[in-house]
Amino acid sequence: MNRWRTGIFAAAVATGAIGFSVAMINQALAHGSMQNPVSRTYECFLENPEHPTSAACKAAVAIGGTQPLYDWNEVHLLNANGHSRDLIPDGKLCSAGLDKYKGFDLPRADWPASTLPAGGPYTFQYKATAPHRGTFYLYVTKQGYDPTKPLKWSDLEATPFLKATDPALDNGSYIMHGTLPSGHTGRHLIYSLWQRSDSPEAFYTCSDVIFGTGKPSPSPSVSRSRTPPPKPGTCAAPDWLASRQYSAGAVVTYQAHTWKAQWWNQGSQPGTAPVWVDQGGCTPVSRSPKPCTAPTWSAATTYLQGNQVSFNRRTWQARWWTQGEQPGTAQVWDDLGPC
């Protein structure tokens, strides 16, 4: 911990503000995404991060790699505090302005879409891997929306068609009963904003939908194979890293075995923690490292959440503000792999 952060921590203890530090730790544990109608990130995760089937999800992986799919429930801003429109620029609503998720901002008309009735009552489901108090705001694009153009705030109706504060949690999902907006036909997008009331953090999702007269698309089921294990004998999943956060269903490789997470975890070693289920032995495969395109880490440089650096032939991404904390020795840095 550098001197600045040590001083802040000491001051917090001296003033009795240690609760603030605890709140910041808790803040990082809130995660979720729209389940029905399914969001872009969750849909691509369900298709299998390593081998997505839809053209749109493949394109997202080509731009941002597979990790954003494993982190499908982390499209968030820590300090939104009700100012999302001011913080997220046009064209970057689906990524919340985070470079990590820029593949989900791609303007295209072939994103997998849920079929919804043209109006009437509807039950929305939001997968909550870490529940928290807060309010959900659901917006829909205006009639005439063009999915082949970057999504702007002005493309959304001015007011949310559904607002739900602290909705009921059922089997790991928030349940919100509402009425689908009338006067909408064809392909549209439903944008959700979950503003927490116990912290300034907010989460965002983009769900592609088609309004029509057909039967609604079923909600993604927990019985659906969210991340099919790699083919027998091949260690195709990413290597397990103690510093990385893993969501339920994430698949990793560790000690020549493939492991699948049963719930969110971080630092729980496969083979010693019940969160990981052994999917069987596998043969490690060599992967050509990506080029080190991120700037070289410098102890004198200040880094913000989402900034990436190169250090010791690996790429690292900052989880929050940092300066002087060396990648590989501090929890602030997520290891994105060799380069």
Short mmCIF file of the C-alpha atoms (twelve columns), coordinates in Angstrom:
data_MODEL
# 
_entry.id   MODEL 
# 
loop_
_atom_site.group_PDB 
_atom_site.id 
_atom_site.type_symbol 
_atom_site.label_atom_id 
_atom_site.label_alt_id 
_atom_site.label_comp_id 
_atom_site.label_asym_id 
_atom_site.label_seq_id 
_atom_site.Cartn_x 
_atom_site.Cartn_y 
_atom_site.Cartn_z 
_atom_site.pdbx_PDB_model_num 
ATOM 1   C CA . MET A 1   0.000   0.000   0.000   1 
ATOM 2   C CA . ASN A 2   1.547   3.355   -0.947  1 
ATOM 3   C CA . ARG A 3   1.919   6.313   1.417   1 
ATOM 4   C CA . TRP A 4   -1.162  8.144   0.105   1 
ATOM 5   C CA . ARG A 5   -3.497  5.203   0.653   1 
ATOM 6   C CA . THR A 6   -1.835  4.382   4.003   1 
ATOM 7   C CA . GLY A 7   -2.458  7.948   5.145   1 
ATOM 8   C CA . ILE A 8   -6.080  7.878   4.062   1 
ATOM 9   C CA . PHE A 9   -6.668  4.590   5.897   1 
ATOM 10  C CA . ALA A 10  -5.016  5.912   9.065   1 
ATOM 11  C CA . ALA A 11  -7.114  9.056   8.914   1 
ATOM 12  C CA . ALA A 12  -10.260 6.997   8.509   1 
ATOM 13  C CA . VAL A 13  -9.459  4.973   11.616  1 
ATOM 14  C CA . ALA A 14  -8.599  8.114   13.584  1 
ATOM 15  C CA . THR A 15  -11.914 9.763   12.715  1 
ATOM 16  C CA . GLY A 16  -14.014 6.647   13.165  1 
ATOM 17  C CA . ALA A 17  -14.694 6.455   9.437   1 
ATOM 18  C CA . ILE A 18  -13.629 2.858   9.041   1 
ATOM 19  C CA . GLY A 19  -17.179 2.113   7.859   1 
ATOM 20  C CA . PHE A 20  -16.366 3.932   4.642   1 
ATOM 21  C CA . SER A 21  -13.619 1.418   3.872   1 
ATOM 22  C CA . VAL A 22  -15.974 -1.452  4.597   1 
ATOM 23  C CA . ALA A 23  -18.571 0.110   2.299   1 
ATOM 24  C CA . MET A 24  -16.040 0.333   -0.498  1 
ATOM 25  C CA . ILE A 25  -15.237 -3.369  -0.089  1 
ATOM 26  C CA . ASN A 26  -18.928 -4.295  -0.085  1 
ATOM 27  C CA . GLN A 27  -19.480 -2.074  -3.075  1 
ATOM 28  C CA . ALA A 28  -17.292 -4.276  -5.252  1 
ATOM 29  C CA . LEU A 29  -19.460 -7.292  -4.487  1 
ATOM 30  C CA . ALA A 30  -22.622 -6.107  -6.247  1 
ATOM 31  C CA . HIS A 31  -23.205 -7.761  -9.593  1 
ATOM 32  C CA . GLY A 32  -26.053 -8.587  -11.939 1 
ATOM 33  C CA . SER A 33  -27.542 -8.421  -15.412 1 
ATOM 34  C CA . MET A 34  -30.915 -8.640  -17.133 1 
ATOM 35  C CA . GLN A 35  -31.990 -12.248 -17.523 1 
ATOM 36  C CA . ASN A 36  -35.345 -11.815 -19.242 1 
ATOM 37  C CA . PRO A 37  -35.241 -10.247 -21.733 1 
ATOM 38  C CA . VAL A 38  -31.647 -11.415 -21.791 1 
ATOM 39  C CA . SER A 39  -28.883 -8.806  -21.958 1 
ATOM 40  C CA . ARG A 40  -26.132 -8.843  -24.557 1 
ATOM 41  C CA . THR A 41  -23.431 -9.746  -22.037 1 
ATOM 42  C CA . TYR A 42  -25.424 -12.532 -20.416 1 
ATOM 43  C CA . GLU A 43  -26.521 -13.958 -23.783 1 
ATOM 44  C CA . CYS A 44  -22.937 -14.130 -25.037 1 
ATOM 45  C CA . PHE A 45  -21.881 -15.751 -21.752 1 
ATOM 46  C CA . LEU A 46  -24.627 -18.353 -22.104 1 
ATOM 47  C CA . GLU A 47  -23.483 -19.116 -25.647 1 
ATOM 48  C CA . ASN A 48  -20.053 -20.061 -24.209 1 
ATOM 49  C CA . PRO A 49  -17.345 -17.386 -23.805 1 
ATOM 50  C CA . GLU A 50  -14.708 -19.477 -25.558 1 
ATOM 51  C CA . HIS A 51  -16.908 -20.426 -28.509 1 
ATOM 52  C CA . PRO A 52  -19.940 -18.112 -28.913 1 
ATOM 53  C CA . THR A 53  -22.362 -19.107 -31.656 1 
ATOM 54  C CA . SER A 54  -23.948 -15.842 -32.789 1 
ATOM 55  C CA . ALA A 55  -22.159 -13.495 -35.169 1 
ATOM 56  C CA . ALA A 56  -22.651 -10.529 -32.842 1 
ATOM 57  C CA . CYS A 57  -21.134 -12.296 -29.827 1 
ATOM 58  C CA . LYS A 58  -18.232 -13.486 -31.963 1 
ATOM 59  C CA . ALA A 59  -17.653 -9.888  -33.027 1 
ATOM 60  C CA . ALA A 60  -17.692 -8.738  -29.385 1 
ATOM 61  C CA . VAL A 61  -15.059 -11.347 -28.530 1 
ATOM 62  C CA . ALA A 62  -12.955 -10.293 -31.517 1 
ATOM 63  C CA . ILE A 63  -12.856 -6.769  -30.099 1 
ATOM 64  C CA . GLY A 64  -12.589 -7.341  -26.358 1 
ATOM 65  C CA . GLY A 65  -11.608 -10.971 -25.856 1 
ATOM 66  C CA . THR A 66  -13.447 -13.542 -23.761 1 
ATOM 67  C CA . GLN A 67  -13.030 -12.029 -20.288 1 
ATOM 68  C CA . PRO A 68  -15.934 -9.545  -20.666 1 
ATOM 69  C CA . LEU A 69  -18.198 -12.555 -21.267 1 
ATOM 70  C CA . TYR A 70  -17.016 -14.241 -18.095 1 
ATOM 71  C CA . ASP A 71  -17.602 -10.915 -16.324 1 
ATOM 72  C CA . TRP A 72  -21.083 -10.532 -17.827 1 
ATOM 73  C CA . ASN A 73  -22.475 -9.119  -14.582 1 
ATOM 74  C CA . GLU A 74  -19.961 -6.312  -14.045 1 
ATOM 75  C CA . VAL A 75  -21.010 -3.545  -16.451 1 
ATOM 76  C CA . HIS A 76  -21.026 -0.852  -13.799 1 
ATOM 77  C CA . LEU A 77  -19.770 2.512   -12.619 1 
ATOM 78  C CA . LEU A 78  -18.681 2.730   -9.004  1 
ATOM 79  C CA . ASN A 79  -19.522 6.415   -8.565  1 
ATOM 80  C CA . ALA A 80  -22.558 6.964   -10.802 1 
ATOM 81  C CA . ASN A 81  -24.609 8.372   -7.915  1 
ATOM 82  C CA . GLY A 82  -27.586 9.206   -10.139 1 
ATOM 83  C CA . HIS A 83  -25.519 10.940  -12.827 1 
ATOM 84  C CA . SER A 84  -25.333 8.148   -15.400 1 
ATOM 85  C CA . ARG A 85  -26.370 10.365  -18.322 1 
ATOM 86  C CA . ASP A 86  -23.543 12.770  -17.534 1 
ATOM 87  C CA . LEU A 87  -20.943 10.026  -17.162 1 
ATOM 88  C CA . ILE A 88  -21.754 7.690   -20.063 1 
ATOM 89  C CA . PRO A 89  -21.244 9.201   -23.537 1 
ATOM 90  C CA . ASP A 90  -23.477 8.546   -26.539 1 
ATOM 91  C CA . GLY A 91  -22.491 5.420   -28.432 1 
ATOM 92  C CA . LYS A 92  -21.243 3.733   -25.257 1 
ATOM 93  C CA . LEU A 93  -24.411 3.033   -23.310 1 
ATOM 94  C CA . CYS A 94  -24.093 -0.749  -23.439 1 
ATOM 95  C CA . SER A 95  -20.518 -0.682  -22.121 1 
ATOM 96  C CA . ALA A 96  -21.205 2.114   -19.617 1 
ATOM 97  C CA . GLY A 97  -18.217 3.813   -21.224 1 
ATOM 98  C CA . LEU A 98  -15.867 1.037   -20.076 1 
ATOM 99  C CA . ASP A 99  -13.298 0.036   -22.681 1 
ATOM 100 C CA . LYS A 100 -13.447 -3.560  -21.440 1 
ATOM 101 C CA . TYR A 101 -17.032 -3.932  -22.708 1 
ATOM 102 C CA . LYS A 102 -16.778 -1.875  -25.903 1 
ATOM 103 C CA . GLY A 103 -17.619 -4.926  -28.025 1 
ATOM 104 C CA . PHE A 104 -21.192 -4.741  -26.730 1 
ATOM 105 C CA . ASP A 105 -21.608 -1.228  -28.138 1 
ATOM 106 C CA . LEU A 106 -21.302 -2.537  -31.689 1 
ATOM 107 C CA . PRO A 107 -24.162 -1.116  -33.793 1 
ATOM 108 C CA . ARG A 108 -25.589 -4.062  -35.698 1 
ATOM 109 C CA . ALA A 109 -29.009 -5.562  -36.405 1 
ATOM 110 C CA . ASP A 110 -28.154 -9.185  -35.634 1 
ATOM 111 C CA . TRP A 111 -27.710 -9.147  -31.857 1 
ATOM 112 C CA . PRO A 112 -29.671 -12.122 -30.439 1 
ATOM 113 C CA . ALA A 113 -33.098 -10.731 -29.533 1 
ATOM 114 C CA . SER A 114 -35.949 -11.791 -27.249 1 
ATOM 115 C CA . THR A 115 -39.444 -11.835 -28.745 1 
ATOM 116 C CA . LEU A 116 -41.931 -9.787  -26.705 1 
ATOM 117 C CA . PRO A 117 -45.655 -9.075  -27.109 1 
ATOM 118 C CA . ALA A 118 -46.591 -5.665  -28.512 1 
ATOM 119 C CA . GLY A 119 -47.759 -4.293  -25.166 1 
ATOM 120 C CA . GLY A 120 -49.462 -5.821  -22.145 1 
ATOM 121 C CA . PRO A 121 -48.244 -7.176  -18.796 1 
ATOM 122 C CA . TYR A 122 -44.804 -8.722  -18.596 1 
ATOM 123 C CA . THR A 123 -42.526 -10.130 -15.896 1 
ATOM 124 C CA . PHE A 124 -38.915 -8.987  -16.066 1 
ATOM 125 C CA . GLN A 125 -36.121 -10.977 -14.418 1 
ATOM 126 C CA . TYR A 126 -32.765 -9.571  -13.399 1 
ATOM 127 C CA . LYS A 127 -30.069 -12.081 -12.438 1 
ATOM 128 C CA . ALA A 128 -28.563 -10.907 -9.144  1 
ATOM 129 C CA . THR A 129 -25.289 -12.621 -8.320  1 
ATOM 130 C CA . ALA A 130 -24.858 -10.174 -5.417  1 
ATOM 131 C CA . PRO A 131 -28.177 -8.589  -4.332  1 
ATOM 132 C CA . HIS A 132 -28.365 -5.028  -2.999  1 
ATOM 133 C CA . ARG A 133 -30.986 -2.402  -2.321  1 
ATOM 134 C CA . GLY A 134 -31.726 0.030   -5.111  1 
ATOM 135 C CA . THR A 135 -34.011 1.113   -7.932  1 
ATOM 136 C CA . PHE A 136 -34.286 -0.282  -11.444 1 
ATOM 137 C CA . TYR A 137 -35.148 2.000   -14.361 1 
ATOM 138 C CA . LEU A 138 -36.126 0.356   -17.667 1 
ATOM 139 C CA . TYR A 139 -36.122 2.409   -20.859 1 
ATOM 140 C CA . VAL A 140 -37.088 1.447   -24.394 1 
ATOM 141 C CA . THR A 141 -35.888 2.904   -27.682 1 
ATOM 142 C CA . LYS A 142 -38.193 5.202   -29.606 1 
ATOM 143 C CA . GLN A 143 -40.166 3.935   -32.566 1 
ATOM 144 C CA . GLY A 144 -37.910 4.286   -35.609 1 
ATOM 145 C CA . TYR A 145 -34.816 3.138   -33.708 1 
ATOM 146 C CA . ASP A 146 -32.004 2.055   -36.054 1 
ATOM 147 C CA . PRO A 147 -29.859 -0.717  -34.502 1 
ATOM 148 C CA . THR A 148 -27.153 -0.186  -37.137 1 
ATOM 149 C CA . LYS A 149 -26.297 3.206   -35.622 1 
ATOM 150 C CA . PRO A 150 -24.514 3.812   -32.292 1 
ATOM 151 C CA . LEU A 151 -27.009 3.946   -29.419 1 
ATOM 152 C CA . LYS A 152 -27.498 7.439   -28.003 1 
ATOM 153 C CA . TRP A 153 -29.357 8.641   -24.940 1 
ATOM 154 C CA . SER A 154 -31.725 10.503  -27.252 1 
ATOM 155 C CA . ASP A 155 -32.666 7.164   -28.877 1 
ATOM 156 C CA . LEU A 156 -34.374 6.172   -25.618 1 
ATOM 157 C CA . GLU A 157 -37.799 7.337   -24.500 1 
ATOM 158 C CA . ALA A 158 -37.398 10.262  -22.104 1 
ATOM 159 C CA . THR A 159 -38.952 8.450   -19.138 1 
ATOM 160 C CA . PRO A 160 -38.631 4.822   -18.034 1 
ATOM 161 C CA . PHE A 161 -41.615 2.589   -18.768 1 
ATOM 162 C CA . LEU A 162 -40.869 0.656   -15.571 1 
ATOM 163 C CA . LYS A 163 -39.419 1.764   -12.260 1 
ATOM 164 C CA . ALA A 164 -38.974 -0.787  -9.467  1 
ATOM 165 C CA . THR A 165 -37.450 -0.123  -6.051  1 
ATOM 166 C CA . ASP A 166 -36.178 -3.117  -4.066  1 
ATOM 167 C CA . PRO A 167 -38.124 -5.707  -6.077  1 
ATOM 168 C CA . ALA A 168 -38.624 -9.207  -4.717  1 
ATOM 169 C CA . LEU A 169 -35.723 -11.642 -5.069  1 
ATOM 170 C CA . ASP A 170 -36.699 -15.145 -6.165  1 
ATOM 171 C CA . ASN A 171 -34.220 -17.956 -6.784  1 
ATOM 172 C CA . GLY A 172 -31.349 -15.543 -7.382  1 
ATOM 173 C CA . SER A 173 -33.255 -13.146 -9.650  1 
ATOM 174 C CA . TYR A 174 -35.111 -9.894  -9.061  1 
ATOM 175 C CA . ILE A 175 -38.705 -10.174 -10.268 1 
ATOM 176 C CA . MET A 176 -40.314 -7.034  -11.683 1 
ATOM 177 C CA . HIS A 177 -43.902 -6.994  -12.901 1 
ATOM 178 C CA . GLY A 178 -44.681 -4.254  -15.392 1 
ATOM 179 C CA . THR A 179 -46.421 -3.312  -18.601 1 
ATOM 180 C CA . LEU A 180 -44.639 -3.395  -21.937 1 
ATOM 181 C CA . PRO A 181 -44.698 -0.048  -23.760 1 
ATOM 182 C CA . SER A 182 -47.363 0.242   -26.445 1 
ATOM 183 C CA . GLY A 183 -46.852 1.583   -29.951 1 
ATOM 184 C CA . HIS A 184 -43.581 -0.244  -30.509 1 
ATOM 185 C CA . THR A 185 -43.091 -2.784  -33.281 1 
ATOM 186 C CA . GLY A 186 -40.119 -4.609  -34.719 1 
ATOM 187 C CA . ARG A 187 -36.566 -4.550  -33.341 1 
ATOM 188 C CA . HIS A 188 -35.875 -2.383  -30.298 1 
ATOM 189 C CA . LEU A 189 -33.605 -2.245  -27.283 1 
ATOM 190 C CA . ILE A 190 -34.498 -2.181  -23.590 1 
ATOM 191 C CA . TYR A 191 -31.921 -0.372  -21.478 1 
ATOM 192 C CA . SER A 192 -31.792 -1.047  -17.751 1 
ATOM 193 C CA . LEU A 193 -30.157 1.107   -15.127 1 
ATOM 194 C CA . TRP A 194 -29.860 -0.283  -11.595 1 
ATOM 195 C CA . GLN A 195 -28.904 2.523   -9.209  1 
ATOM 196 C CA . ARG A 196 -27.992 1.204   -5.788  1 
ATOM 197 C CA . SER A 197 -29.338 3.099   -2.783  1 
ATOM 198 C CA . ASP A 198 -26.670 1.794   -0.395  1 
ATOM 199 C CA . SER A 199 -23.779 3.132   -2.487  1 
ATOM 200 C CA . PRO A 200 -23.218 5.372   -5.555  1 
ATOM 201 C CA . GLU A 201 -22.614 2.299   -7.747  1 
ATOM 202 C CA . ALA A 202 -24.897 1.626   -10.740 1 
ATOM 203 C CA . PHE A 203 -25.223 -1.248  -13.229 1 
ATOM 204 C CA . TYR A 204 -26.310 -1.191  -16.860 1 
ATOM 205 C CA . THR A 205 -27.614 -3.658  -19.451 1 
ATOM 206 C CA . CYS A 206 -28.738 -3.676  -23.073 1 
ATOM 207 C CA . SER A 207 -31.396 -6.212  -24.075 1 
ATOM 208 C CA . ASP A 208 -32.280 -6.552  -27.744 1 
ATOM 209 C CA . VAL A 209 -35.965 -7.305  -28.292 1 
ATOM 210 C CA . ILE A 210 -38.451 -7.736  -31.111 1 
ATOM 211 C CA . PHE A 211 -41.989 -6.524  -30.392 1 
ATOM 212 C CA . GLY A 212 -44.592 -8.532  -32.191 1 
ATOM 213 C CA . THR A 213 -47.488 -10.931 -31.835 1 
ATOM 214 C CA . GLY A 214 -45.457 -14.091 -31.307 1 
ATOM 215 C CA . LYS A 215 -44.993 -15.914 -28.036 1 
ATOM 216 C CA . PRO A 216 -42.454 -14.383 -25.613 1 
ATOM 217 C CA . SER A 217 -38.980 -15.893 -25.589 1 
ATOM 218 C CA . PRO A 218 -38.437 -18.117 -22.523 1 
ATOM 219 C CA . SER A 219 -36.197 -16.871 -19.761 1 
ATOM 220 C CA . PRO A 220 -32.692 -18.383 -19.835 1 
ATOM 221 C CA . SER A 221 -32.904 -21.357 -17.522 1 
ATOM 222 C CA . VAL A 222 -30.411 -22.406 -14.910 1 
ATOM 223 C CA . SER A 223 -30.563 -25.833 -16.543 1 
ATOM 224 C CA . ARG A 224 -29.155 -24.364 -19.745 1 
ATOM 225 C CA . SER A 225 -25.454 -25.045 -20.044 1 
ATOM 226 C CA . ARG A 226 -24.061 -21.563 -19.513 1 
ATOM 227 C CA . THR A 227 -20.444 -22.383 -20.271 1 
ATOM 228 C CA . PRO A 228 -20.066 -25.866 -21.742 1 
ATOM 229 C CA . PRO A 229 -16.785 -27.410 -20.610 1 
ATOM 230 C CA . PRO A 230 -14.036 -27.663 -23.218 1 
ATOM 231 C CA . LYS A 231 -13.745 -30.799 -25.307 1 
ATOM 232 C CA . PRO A 232 -12.359 -33.755 -23.317 1 
ATOM 233 C CA . GLY A 233 -8.600  -33.818 -23.165 1 
ATOM 234 C CA . THR A 234 -8.071  -30.151 -24.014 1 
ATOM 235 C CA . CYS A 235 -7.473  -27.395 -21.439 1 
ATOM 236 C CA . ALA A 236 -9.157  -24.639 -23.406 1 
ATOM 237 C CA . ALA A 237 -10.456 -22.563 -20.474 1 
ATOM 238 C CA . PRO A 238 -8.430  -19.591 -19.136 1 
ATOM 239 C CA . ASP A 239 -5.955  -20.289 -16.350 1 
ATOM 240 C CA . TRP A 240 -7.250  -19.692 -12.810 1 
ATOM 241 C CA . LEU A 241 -5.903  -16.516 -11.196 1 
ATOM 242 C CA . ALA A 242 -6.228  -15.724 -7.502  1 
ATOM 243 C CA . SER A 243 -6.687  -11.999 -8.193  1 
ATOM 244 C CA . ARG A 244 -9.578  -12.393 -10.639 1 
ATOM 245 C CA . GLN A 245 -13.268 -12.354 -9.790  1 
ATOM 246 C CA . TYR A 246 -15.285 -15.299 -11.113 1 
ATOM 247 C CA . SER A 247 -19.031 -15.429 -11.636 1 
ATOM 248 C CA . ALA A 248 -21.281 -18.467 -11.284 1 
ATOM 249 C CA . GLY A 249 -20.703 -20.704 -14.302 1 
ATOM 250 C CA . ALA A 250 -17.180 -19.448 -15.038 1 
ATOM 251 C CA . VAL A 251 -14.803 -22.163 -16.300 1 
ATOM 252 C CA . VAL A 252 -11.056 -22.187 -15.591 1 
ATOM 253 C CA . THR A 253 -8.016  -24.420 -15.975 1 
ATOM 254 C CA . TYR A 254 -5.933  -25.293 -12.924 1 
ATOM 255 C CA . GLN A 255 -3.327  -28.044 -12.480 1 
ATOM 256 C CA . ALA A 256 -4.337  -29.855 -15.691 1 
ATOM 257 C CA . HIS A 257 -8.019  -29.948 -14.705 1 
ATOM 258 C CA . THR A 258 -11.042 -27.936 -15.840 1 
ATOM 259 C CA . TRP A 259 -13.114 -26.388 -13.038 1 
ATOM 260 C CA . LYS A 260 -16.531 -24.692 -13.021 1 
ATOM 261 C CA . ALA A 261 -17.638 -22.083 -10.457 1 
ATOM 262 C CA . GLN A 262 -20.915 -22.655 -8.628  1 
ATOM 263 C CA . TRP A 263 -21.148 -19.056 -7.406  1 
ATOM 264 C CA . TRP A 264 -19.210 -15.782 -7.383  1 
ATOM 265 C CA . ASN A 265 -15.777 -16.055 -5.835  1 
ATOM 266 C CA . GLN A 266 -12.304 -14.594 -5.728  1 
ATOM 267 C CA . GLY A 267 -9.123  -16.154 -4.368  1 
ATOM 268 C CA . SER A 268 -10.763 -19.548 -3.761  1 
ATOM 269 C CA . GLN A 269 -8.337  -22.138 -5.114  1 
ATOM 270 C CA . PRO A 270 -9.797  -24.939 -7.252  1 
ATOM 271 C CA . GLY A 271 -9.390  -28.288 -5.553  1 
ATOM 272 C CA . THR A 272 -9.492  -26.800 -2.051  1 
ATOM 273 C CA . ALA A 273 -12.703 -24.718 -2.117  1 
ATOM 274 C CA . PRO A 274 -16.244 -26.128 -2.613  1 
ATOM 275 C CA . VAL A 275 -17.133 -23.294 -5.004  1 
ATOM 276 C CA . TRP A 276 -15.221 -25.099 -7.783  1 
ATOM 277 C CA . VAL A 277 -16.524 -28.328 -9.335  1 
ATOM 278 C CA . ASP A 278 -13.962 -30.528 -11.077 1 
ATOM 279 C CA . GLN A 279 -14.973 -31.101 -14.715 1 
ATOM 280 C CA . GLY A 280 -12.197 -33.640 -15.275 1 
ATOM 281 C CA . GLY A 281 -8.585  -33.791 -16.340 1 
ATOM 282 C CA . CYS A 282 -7.311  -32.086 -19.472 1 
ATOM 283 C CA . THR A 283 -4.137  -31.638 -21.472 1 
ATOM 284 C CA . PRO A 284 -2.713  -28.092 -21.372 1 
ATOM 285 C CA . VAL A 285 -2.475  -26.369 -24.733 1 
ATOM 286 C CA . SER A 286 -0.057  -23.663 -25.713 1 
ATOM 287 C CA . ARG A 287 -1.550  -20.280 -26.526 1 
ATOM 288 C CA . SER A 288 0.255   -17.595 -28.446 1 
ATOM 289 C CA . PRO A 289 0.331   -14.527 -26.193 1 
ATOM 290 C CA . LYS A 290 -1.295  -11.337 -27.423 1 
ATOM 291 C CA . PRO A 291 1.041   -8.419  -28.183 1 
ATOM 292 C CA . CYS A 292 1.752   -6.052  -25.265 1 
ATOM 293 C CA . THR A 293 -0.107  -3.015  -26.582 1 
ATOM 294 C CA . ALA A 294 -0.894  -1.386  -23.217 1 
ATOM 295 C CA . PRO A 295 1.508   1.279   -21.851 1 
ATOM 296 C CA . THR A 296 4.291   0.028   -19.592 1 
ATOM 297 C CA . TRP A 297 3.450   0.319   -15.894 1 
ATOM 298 C CA . SER A 298 5.152   3.180   -14.065 1 
ATOM 299 C CA . ALA A 299 5.227   3.662   -10.302 1 
ATOM 300 C CA . ALA A 300 4.933   7.431   -10.791 1 
ATOM 301 C CA . THR A 301 1.772   7.278   -12.918 1 
ATOM 302 C CA . THR A 302 -1.754  7.519   -11.534 1 
ATOM 303 C CA . TYR A 303 -4.145  4.893   -12.883 1 
ATOM 304 C CA . LEU A 304 -7.935  4.907   -12.797 1 
ATOM 305 C CA . GLN A 305 -10.434 2.043   -12.828 1 
ATOM 306 C CA . GLY A 306 -10.238 0.206   -16.157 1 
ATOM 307 C CA . ASN A 307 -6.775  1.467   -17.150 1 
ATOM 308 C CA . GLN A 308 -4.541  -1.243  -18.602 1 
ATOM 309 C CA . VAL A 309 -0.750  -1.555  -18.410 1 
ATOM 310 C CA . SER A 310 1.991   -3.959  -19.484 1 
ATOM 311 C CA . PHE A 311 4.370   -5.350  -16.877 1 
ATOM 312 C CA . ASN A 312 6.642   -8.412  -16.911 1 
ATOM 313 C CA . ARG A 313 5.233   -9.501  -20.286 1 
ATOM 314 C CA . ARG A 314 1.658   -9.539  -18.965 1 
ATOM 315 C CA . THR A 315 -1.310  -7.201  -19.327 1 
ATOM 316 C CA . TRP A 316 -2.934  -5.846  -16.162 1 
ATOM 317 C CA . GLN A 317 -6.127  -3.846  -15.566 1 
ATOM 318 C CA . ALA A 318 -6.759  -1.517  -12.627 1 
ATOM 319 C CA . ARG A 319 -9.821  -2.260  -10.496 1 
ATOM 320 C CA . TRP A 320 -9.762  1.174   -8.831  1 
ATOM 321 C CA . TRP A 321 -7.545  4.253   -8.424  1 
ATOM 322 C CA . THR A 322 -3.917  3.365   -7.812  1 
ATOM 323 C CA . GLN A 323 -0.388  4.739   -7.863  1 
ATOM 324 C CA . GLY A 324 2.849   3.003   -7.002  1 
ATOM 325 C CA . GLU A 325 1.288   -0.415  -6.476  1 
ATOM 326 C CA . GLN A 326 3.141   -2.968  -8.574  1 
ATOM 327 C CA . PRO A 327 1.117   -5.368  -10.717 1 
ATOM 328 C CA . GLY A 328 1.374   -8.898  -9.418  1 
ATOM 329 C CA . THR A 329 1.813   -7.781  -5.811  1 
ATOM 330 C CA . ALA A 330 -1.330  -5.690  -5.220  1 
ATOM 331 C CA . GLN A 331 -5.013  -6.662  -5.375  1 
ATOM 332 C CA . VAL A 332 -5.823  -3.518  -7.339  1 
ATOM 333 C CA . TRP A 333 -4.474  -5.162  -10.518 1 
ATOM 334 C CA . ASP A 334 -6.311  -7.883  -12.460 1 
ATOM 335 C CA . ASP A 335 -4.018  -10.121 -14.491 1 
ATOM 336 C CA . LEU A 336 -5.387  -10.286 -18.058 1 
ATOM 337 C CA . GLY A 337 -2.792  -12.794 -19.208 1 
ATOM 338 C CA . PRO A 338 0.571   -12.957 -20.977 1 
ATOM 339 C CA . CYS A 339 1.503   -10.714 -23.872 1 
# 
